[in-house]
């Protein structure tokens, strides 16, 4: 019995490693067209706050820039962590193809999410940033893109990226 259990654990571990390798390779592929170096300009009015100027915000502390959508299933898992982080860190979010400002505001309220949201109604911001997948998460420091992550990311993963770029 213990040999079977050991074999099962070994196979599960190998499967997990293969899965992580495939996900990492896919994320690297998705990021190939995303900007690096200086961040594209982002100055806009969130639907629930004051005007955001990404360069100014990122001068003293890193900014977590989160591209998401109300219809994105992975974003349903990531958004609460982003909302939690927004209490102590600089967070700017961009909603993609999620409807009118009123619809986005209702979604935020229904999901109890509390972060500034720029509604990218026409897709111009996501096009400038070459965002092709949601969620996409950038860490910006002094106007420079320090980190890019696509797909699922844990709160601890986002926190680590922010901490490394403080």
Secondary structure, 3 states (H helix, E strand, C coil): CHHHHHHHHHHHHHHHHHHHHHHHHHHHHHCCCCCCEECCCCEEECCCCCEEEHHHHCCCCCEEEEEECCCCHHHHHHHHHHHHHCCCCEEEEEEECCCCHHHHHHHHHHHCCCCCEEEECCCHHHHHCCCCCCCEEEEEECCEEEEEEECCCCHHHHHHHHHHCC
